[in-house]
Amino acid sequence: MTSRYIAIDWGSTNLRAWCYQDGVCVDSRQTTAGVTRLNGKTPEAVFDEVTQGWREKTTPVLMAGMVGSNAGWKIAPYLPCPARFSDLSQQLTPVLDNVWIIPGLSIQSENNCNVMRGEETQLLGARTLSQSSVYIMPGTHCKWVHADKDRVQDFRTVMTGELHHILLNHSLIGAGLPEQQTSHKAFIAGVDRGINDSALLPRLFEVRAAHVLGELPRSEVSEYLSGLLIGNEVAAMTRQYMPDSQHPITIVANPALSQRYVNALGMLGYQAKVLDGDNAFQAGIRSIANAVAN
């Protein structure tokens, strides 16, 4: 590739783009025109808008995320795991001249059926920045990934973020609540309950009962619920993925969300490194750009 290229993280509800010159980000843009929020525009029209002034015909563009799904611009196939990290740069899907979509990853086995889009690029970047055997990628759908220096071996998805949003905003748990406040104490209390009680479903209604009966401040329900869900997730996944606390763990997310998982893991005796998700994504794009250039 040339010394100038464009990286785009195009998800369901948001699009983020970065313009690079000689390995340095010289500009960035963000829009809410995710693939499910195009508002009547074509993907190509949105693409032209977000890259306006950045791109000449020979400027390479690498895109990742839901833009490659069946709801996106063009379907980019999933690579079945185990998959080599190097395969990501060798199986790009062309969309326009010098415009490609990075493939996702999939698992299809007797006891695990999973897919990821976008996180594979973060994962590639995380591997270059912090080699670990387990990567935790929190978000709407948290990914727990087993990898070595060459391959993605396996991954699982936990819908913790989406479940928190649904329960708080579309269920009886959050009905009639005031504006929610940050509370580390409430979060830790939720984590403690979540990691020490595997019976999550009965505990969910107790969140509602606790604030109705005055046991839980109504402004701290979100924090307690977050702790309960993350604590339960971390306890379940460490039992399955990490029988001891010696596995190197790297968390890839924004700092605030990463800290929640650091706290929950710490209560179970695990330590983890933290990488910023945007930094990991951009490092992954840079790795693919360099591989294609060579």
Contacts in CASP RR format, 6 or more apart in sequence:
PFRMAT RR
TARGET T0000
AUTHOR 0000-0000-0000
METHOD contacts of the structure
MODEL  1
MTSRYIAIDWGSTNLRAWCYQDGVCVDSRQTTAGVTRLNGKTPEAVFDEV
TQGWREKTTPVLMAGMVGSNAGWKIAPYLPCPARFSDLSQQLTPVLDNVW
IIPGLSIQSENNCNVMRGEETQLLGARTLSQSSVYIMPGTHCKWVHADKD
RVQDFRTVMTGELHHILLNHSLIGAGLPEQQTSHKAFIAGVDRGINDSAL
LPRLFEVRAAHVLGELPRSEVSEYLSGLLIGNEVAAMTRQYMPDSQHPIT
IVANPALSQRYVNALGMLGYQAKVLDGDNAFQAGIRSIANAVAN
1 60 0 8 1.000
1 289 0 8 1.000
1 290 0 8 1.000
1 292 0 8 1.000
1 293 0 8 1.000
2 58 0 8 1.000
2 59 0 8 1.000
2 60 0 8 1.000
2 293 0 8 1.000
3 21 0 8 1.000
3 22 0 8 1.000
3 23 0 8 1.000
4 19 0 8 1.000
4 20 0 8 1.000
4 21 0 8 1.000
4 22 0 8 1.000
4 59 0 8 1.000
4 60 0 8 1.000
5 20 0 8 1.000
5 59 0 8 1.000
5 60 0 8 1.000
5 61 0 8 1.000
5 62 0 8 1.000
5 285 0 8 1.000
5 289 0 8 1.000
6 17 0 8 1.000
6 18 0 8 1.000
6 19 0 8 1.000
6 20 0 8 1.000
6 51 0 8 1.000
6 54 0 8 1.000
6 55 0 8 1.000
6 59 0 8 1.000
6 60 0 8 1.000
6 61 0 8 1.000
6 62 0 8 1.000
7 17 0 8 1.000
7 18 0 8 1.000
7 20 0 8 1.000
7 61 0 8 1.000
7 62 0 8 1.000
7 63 0 8 1.000
7 281 0 8 1.000
7 282 0 8 1.000
7 285 0 8 1.000
7 286 0 8 1.000
7 289 0 8 1.000
8 15 0 8 1.000
8 16 0 8 1.000
8 17 0 8 1.000
8 18 0 8 1.000
8 47 0 8 1.000
8 50 0 8 1.000
8 61 0 8 1.000
8 62 0 8 1.000
8 63 0 8 1.000
8 64 0 8 1.000
8 67 0 8 1.000
9 15 0 8 1.000
9 16 0 8 1.000
9 17 0 8 1.000
9 63 0 8 1.000
9 64 0 8 1.000
9 65 0 8 1.000
9 118 0 8 1.000
9 121 0 8 1.000
9 281 0 8 1.000
10 16 0 8 1.000
10 34 0 8 1.000
10 35 0 8 1.000
10 63 0 8 1.000
10 64 0 8 1.000
10 65 0 8 1.000
10 66 0 8 1.000
10 67 0 8 1.000
10 73 0 8 1.000
11 34 0 8 1.000
11 35 0 8 1.000
11 65 0 8 1.000
11 66 0 8 1.000
11 67 0 8 1.000
11 118 0 8 1.000
12 34 0 8 1.000
12 35 0 8 1.000
12 36 0 8 1.000
12 37 0 8 1.000
12 66 0 8 1.000
12 71 0 8 1.000
13 32 0 8 1.000
13 34 0 8 1.000
13 36 0 8 1.000
13 37 0 8 1.000
14 30 0 8 1.000
14 31 0 8 1.000
14 32 0 8 1.000
14 34 0 8 1.000
15 30 0 8 1.000
15 31 0 8 1.000
15 32 0 8 1.000
15 33 0 8 1.000
15 34 0 8 1.000
15 46 0 8 1.000
15 50 0 8 1.000
16 28 0 8 1.000
16 29 0 8 1.000
16 30 0 8 1.000
16 278 0 8 1.000
17 28 0 8 1.000
17 29 0 8 1.000
17 30 0 8 1.000
17 50 0 8 1.000
17 51 0 8 1.000
17 54 0 8 1.000
18 25 0 8 1.000
18 27 0 8 1.000
18 28 0 8 1.000
18 282 0 8 1.000
18 285 0 8 1.000
19 25 0 8 1.000
19 26 0 8 1.000
19 27 0 8 1.000
19 28 0 8 1.000
19 54 0 8 1.000
20 26 0 8 1.000
20 286 0 8 1.000
20 289 0 8 1.000
23 286 0 8 1.000
25 282 0 8 1.000
27 54 0 8 1.000
29 50 0 8 1.000
31 46 0 8 1.000
31 49 0 8 1.000
31 50 0 8 1.000
33 39 0 8 1.000
33 41 0 8 1.000
33 46 0 8 1.000
33 49 0 8 1.000
33 50 0 8 1.000
34 46 0 8 1.000
34 66 0 8 1.000
35 43 0 8 1.000
35 66 0 8 1.000
35 67 0 8 1.000
35 69 0 8 1.000
35 71 0 8 1.000
35 72 0 8 1.000
35 73 0 8 1.000
36 66 0 8 1.000
36 71 0 8 1.000
38 46 0 8 1.000
43 67 0 8 1.000
43 72 0 8 1.000
43 73 0 8 1.000
44 73 0 8 1.000
44 96 0 8 1.000
47 73 0 8 1.000
47 99 0 8 1.000
51 61 0 8 1.000
55 61 0 8 1.000
57 97 0 8 1.000
57 98 0 8 1.000
58 98 0 8 1.000
59 98 0 8 1.000
60 98 0 8 1.000
60 99 0 8 1.000
60 100 0 8 1.000
60 289 0 8 1.000
60 292 0 8 1.000
61 98 0 8 1.000
61 99 0 8 1.000
61 100 0 8 1.000
62 92 0 8 1.000
62 100 0 8 1.000
62 102 0 8 1.000
62 285 0 8 1.000
62 288 0 8 1.000
62 289 0 8 1.000
63 73 0 8 1.000
63 95 0 8 1.000
63 99 0 8 1.000
63 100 0 8 1.000
63 101 0 8 1.000
63 102 0 8 1.000
64 101 0 8 1.000
64 102 0 8 1.000
64 117 0 8 1.000
64 118 0 8 1.000
64 120 0 8 1.000
64 121 0 8 1.000
64 281 0 8 1.000
64 285 0 8 1.000
65 101 0 8 1.000
65 102 0 8 1.000
65 104 0 8 1.000
65 117 0 8 1.000
65 118 0 8 1.000
65 121 0 8 1.000
66 72 0 8 1.000
66 117 0 8 1.000
66 118 0 8 1.000
67 73 0 8 1.000
67 74 0 8 1.000
67 101 0 8 1.000
68 74 0 8 1.000
68 75 0 8 1.000
68 76 0 8 1.000
68 93 0 8 1.000
68 101 0 8 1.000
68 117 0 8 1.000
69 75 0 8 1.000
69 117 0 8 1.000
73 95 0 8 1.000
73 101 0 8 1.000
74 93 0 8 1.000
74 95 0 8 1.000
74 101 0 8 1.000
75 93 0 8 1.000
76 92 0 8 1.000
76 93 0 8 1.000
76 101 0 8 1.000
76 102 0 8 1.000
76 103 0 8 1.000
76 104 0 8 1.000
77 91 0 8 1.000
77 93 0 8 1.000
77 103 0 8 1.000
77 104 0 8 1.000
78 103 0 8 1.000
78 104 0 8 1.000
78 105 0 8 1.000
78 106 0 8 1.000
78 115 0 8 1.000
79 87 0 8 1.000
79 88 0 8 1.000
79 91 0 8 1.000
79 103 0 8 1.000
79 104 0 8 1.000
79 105 0 8 1.000
79 106 0 8 1.000
79 120 0 8 1.000
80 105 0 8 1.000
80 106 0 8 1.000
80 107 0 8 1.000
80 108 0 8 1.000
81 105 0 8 1.000
81 106 0 8 1.000
81 107 0 8 1.000
81 151 0 8 1.000
81 152 0 8 1.000
81 153 0 8 1.000
81 154 0 8 1.000
81 155 0 8 1.000
82 151 0 8 1.000
82 152 0 8 1.000
82 153 0 8 1.000
82 154 0 8 1.000
83 105 0 8 1.000
83 151 0 8 1.000
83 152 0 8 1.000
84 150 0 8 1.000
84 151 0 8 1.000
85 124 0 8 1.000
85 127 0 8 1.000
85 150 0 8 1.000
85 151 0 8 1.000
85 152 0 8 1.000
86 150 0 8 1.000
86 291 0 8 1.000
87 103 0 8 1.000
88 102 0 8 1.000
88 103 0 8 1.000
88 120 0 8 1.000
88 121 0 8 1.000
88 124 0 8 1.000
88 288 0 8 1.000
89 287 0 8 1.000
89 288 0 8 1.000
89 291 0 8 1.000
89 292 0 8 1.000
90 291 0 8 1.000
91 103 0 8 1.000
92 100 0 8 1.000
92 101 0 8 1.000
92 102 0 8 1.000
92 103 0 8 1.000
92 288 0 8 1.000
92 292 0 8 1.000
93 100 0 8 1.000
93 101 0 8 1.000
93 103 0 8 1.000
94 100 0 8 1.000
95 101 0 8 1.000
102 118 0 8 1.000
102 120 0 8 1.000
102 121 0 8 1.000
102 288 0 8 1.000
103 120 0 8 1.000
104 115 0 8 1.000
104 116 0 8 1.000
104 117 0 8 1.000
104 118 0 8 1.000
104 120 0 8 1.000
105 115 0 8 1.000
105 116 0 8 1.000
105 119 0 8 1.000
105 120 0 8 1.000
105 152 0 8 1.000
105 155 0 8 1.000
106 114 0 8 1.000
106 115 0 8 1.000
106 116 0 8 1.000
107 113 0 8 1.000
107 114 0 8 1.000
107 115 0 8 1.000
107 154 0 8 1.000
107 155 0 8 1.000
112 154 0 8 1.000
112 156 0 8 1.000
114 155 0 8 1.000
114 156 0 8 1.000
114 157 0 8 1.000
116 143 0 8 1.000
116 155 0 8 1.000
116 157 0 8 1.000
118 281 0 8 1.000
119 137 0 8 1.000
119 143 0 8 1.000
119 145 0 8 1.000
120 152 0 8 1.000
121 281 0 8 1.000
121 284 0 8 1.000
121 285 0 8 1.000
121 288 0 8 1.000
122 137 0 8 1.000
122 252 0 8 1.000
122 277 0 8 1.000
122 280 0 8 1.000
122 281 0 8 1.000
122 284 0 8 1.000
123 135 0 8 1.000
123 137 0 8 1.000
123 145 0 8 1.000
123 147 0 8 1.000
123 152 0 8 1.000
123 252 0 8 1.000
123 280 0 8 1.000
124 283 0 8 1.000
124 284 0 8 1.000
124 287 0 8 1.000
124 288 0 8 1.000
125 280 0 8 1.000
125 281 0 8 1.000
125 283 0 8 1.000
125 284 0 8 1.000
125 286 0 8 1.000
125 287 0 8 1.000
126 132 0 8 1.000
126 135 0 8 1.000
126 250 0 8 1.000
126 252 0 8 1.000
126 275 0 8 1.000
126 280 0 8 1.000
126 283 0 8 1.000
127 135 0 8 1.000
127 147 0 8 1.000
127 149 0 8 1.000
128 283 0 8 1.000
128 284 0 8 1.000
128 287 0 8 1.000
129 275 0 8 1.000
129 279 0 8 1.000
129 280 0 8 1.000
129 283 0 8 1.000
130 250 0 8 1.000
130 273 0 8 1.000
130 275 0 8 1.000
131 149 0 8 1.000
131 248 0 8 1.000
132 147 0 8 1.000
132 247 0 8 1.000
132 248 0 8 1.000
132 249 0 8 1.000
132 250 0 8 1.000
132 273 0 8 1.000
133 146 0 8 1.000
133 147 0 8 1.000
133 148 0 8 1.000
133 247 0 8 1.000
133 248 0 8 1.000
133 249 0 8 1.000
134 144 0 8 1.000
134 145 0 8 1.000
134 146 0 8 1.000
134 147 0 8 1.000
134 241 0 8 1.000
134 242 0 8 1.000
134 247 0 8 1.000
134 248 0 8 1.000
134 249 0 8 1.000
134 250 0 8 1.000
135 143 0 8 1.000
135 144 0 8 1.000
135 145 0 8 1.000
135 147 0 8 1.000
135 249 0 8 1.000
135 250 0 8 1.000
135 251 0 8 1.000
135 252 0 8 1.000
136 142 0 8 1.000
136 143 0 8 1.000
136 144 0 8 1.000
136 145 0 8 1.000
136 249 0 8 1.000
136 250 0 8 1.000
136 251 0 8 1.000
136 252 0 8 1.000
136 261 0 8 1.000
136 272 0 8 1.000
137 143 0 8 1.000
137 144 0 8 1.000
137 145 0 8 1.000
137 251 0 8 1.000
137 252 0 8 1.000
137 253 0 8 1.000
138 160 0 8 1.000
138 161 0 8 1.000
138 251 0 8 1.000
138 252 0 8 1.000
138 253 0 8 1.000
138 257 0 8 1.000
138 258 0 8 1.000
138 260 0 8 1.000
138 261 0 8 1.000
139 160 0 8 1.000
139 161 0 8 1.000
139 253 0 8 1.000
139 257 0 8 1.000
140 159 0 8 1.000
140 161 0 8 1.000
140 162 0 8 1.000
140 165 0 8 1.000
141 157 0 8 1.000
141 158 0 8 1.000
141 159 0 8 1.000
141 160 0 8 1.000
141 161 0 8 1.000
141 162 0 8 1.000
142 157 0 8 1.000
142 158 0 8 1.000
142 159 0 8 1.000
142 160 0 8 1.000
142 161 0 8 1.000
142 233 0 8 1.000
143 155 0 8 1.000
143 156 0 8 1.000
143 157 0 8 1.000
144 155 0 8 1.000
144 156 0 8 1.000
144 157 0 8 1.000
144 158 0 8 1.000
144 237 0 8 1.000
144 241 0 8 1.000
145 152 0 8 1.000
145 154 0 8 1.000
145 155 0 8 1.000
146 152 0 8 1.000
146 153 0 8 1.000
146 154 0 8 1.000
146 155 0 8 1.000
146 241 0 8 1.000
147 153 0 8 1.000
156 237 0 8 1.000
156 240 0 8 1.000
156 241 0 8 1.000
158 233 0 8 1.000
158 236 0 8 1.000
158 237 0 8 1.000
160 229 0 8 1.000
160 230 0 8 1.000
160 233 0 8 1.000
161 229 0 8 1.000
163 229 0 8 1.000
164 222 0 8 1.000
164 225 0 8 1.000
164 226 0 8 1.000
164 229 0 8 1.000
167 173 0 8 1.000
167 174 0 8 1.000
167 204 0 8 1.000
167 207 0 8 1.000
167 225 0 8 1.000
168 174 0 8 1.000
168 177 0 8 1.000
168 180 0 8 1.000
168 221 0 8 1.000
168 222 0 8 1.000
168 225 0 8 1.000
172 205 0 8 1.000
172 208 0 8 1.000
173 204 0 8 1.000
173 205 0 8 1.000
173 207 0 8 1.000
173 208 0 8 1.000
173 221 0 8 1.000
173 225 0 8 1.000
174 208 0 8 1.000
174 221 0 8 1.000
177 211 0 8 1.000
177 218 0 8 1.000
177 219 0 8 1.000
177 221 0 8 1.000
177 222 0 8 1.000
178 218 0 8 1.000
178 219 0 8 1.000
179 219 0 8 1.000
180 219 0 8 1.000
180 220 0 8 1.000
180 221 0 8 1.000
180 222 0 8 1.000
180 223 0 8 1.000
181 219 0 8 1.000
181 220 0 8 1.000
181 223 0 8 1.000
182 223 0 8 1.000
183 217 0 8 1.000
183 219 0 8 1.000
183 220 0 8 1.000
183 223 0 8 1.000
183 224 0 8 1.000
184 223 0 8 1.000
186 216 0 8 1.000
186 217 0 8 1.000
186 220 0 8 1.000
186 223 0 8 1.000
186 224 0 8 1.000
187 223 0 8 1.000
187 224 0 8 1.000
187 226 0 8 1.000
187 227 0 8 1.000
187 260 0 8 1.000
187 263 0 8 1.000
188 227 0 8 1.000
188 263 0 8 1.000
188 267 0 8 1.000
189 224 0 8 1.000
189 227 0 8 1.000
190 224 0 8 1.000
190 225 0 8 1.000
190 226 0 8 1.000
190 227 0 8 1.000
190 228 0 8 1.000
190 231 0 8 1.000
191 227 0 8 1.000
191 228 0 8 1.000
191 230 0 8 1.000
191 231 0 8 1.000
191 234 0 8 1.000
191 263 0 8 1.000
191 264 0 8 1.000
191 267 0 8 1.000
192 267 0 8 1.000
193 203 0 8 1.000
193 228 0 8 1.000
194 200 0 8 1.000
194 203 0 8 1.000
194 227 0 8 1.000
194 228 0 8 1.000
194 229 0 8 1.000
194 231 0 8 1.000
194 232 0 8 1.000
194 235 0 8 1.000
195 231 0 8 1.000
195 232 0 8 1.000
195 234 0 8 1.000
195 235 0 8 1.000
195 264 0 8 1.000
195 267 0 8 1.000
195 268 0 8 1.000
196 235 0 8 1.000
197 203 0 8 1.000
197 232 0 8 1.000
198 232 0 8 1.000
198 235 0 8 1.000
198 236 0 8 1.000
200 228 0 8 1.000
200 229 0 8 1.000
200 232 0 8 1.000
203 228 0 8 1.000
204 228 0 8 1.000
207 216 0 8 1.000
207 221 0 8 1.000
207 224 0 8 1.000
207 225 0 8 1.000
207 228 0 8 1.000
209 215 0 8 1.000
210 216 0 8 1.000
210 224 0 8 1.000
211 217 0 8 1.000
211 218 0 8 1.000
211 221 0 8 1.000
216 224 0 8 1.000
226 260 0 8 1.000
227 260 0 8 1.000
227 264 0 8 1.000
230 260 0 8 1.000
230 261 0 8 1.000
230 264 0 8 1.000
231 264 0 8 1.000
231 267 0 8 1.000
233 264 0 8 1.000
234 261 0 8 1.000
234 264 0 8 1.000
234 265 0 8 1.000
234 268 0 8 1.000
235 268 0 8 1.000
238 265 0 8 1.000
238 268 0 8 1.000
238 270 0 8 1.000
241 247 0 8 1.000
242 249 0 8 1.000
242 270 0 8 1.000
245 268 0 8 1.000
245 269 0 8 1.000
245 270 0 8 1.000
245 271 0 8 1.000
247 270 0 8 1.000
248 273 0 8 1.000
249 265 0 8 1.000
249 270 0 8 1.000
249 271 0 8 1.000
249 272 0 8 1.000
249 273 0 8 1.000
250 272 0 8 1.000
250 273 0 8 1.000
250 274 0 8 1.000
250 275 0 8 1.000
251 258 0 8 1.000
251 261 0 8 1.000
251 262 0 8 1.000
251 272 0 8 1.000
251 273 0 8 1.000
251 274 0 8 1.000
251 275 0 8 1.000
252 258 0 8 1.000
252 275 0 8 1.000
252 276 0 8 1.000
252 277 0 8 1.000
252 280 0 8 1.000
253 261 0 8 1.000
253 274 0 8 1.000
253 276 0 8 1.000
253 277 0 8 1.000
254 276 0 8 1.000
254 277 0 8 1.000
254 278 0 8 1.000
255 274 0 8 1.000
255 276 0 8 1.000
258 274 0 8 1.000
259 274 0 8 1.000
261 272 0 8 1.000
262 272 0 8 1.000
262 274 0 8 1.000
265 271 0 8 1.000
265 272 0 8 1.000
END
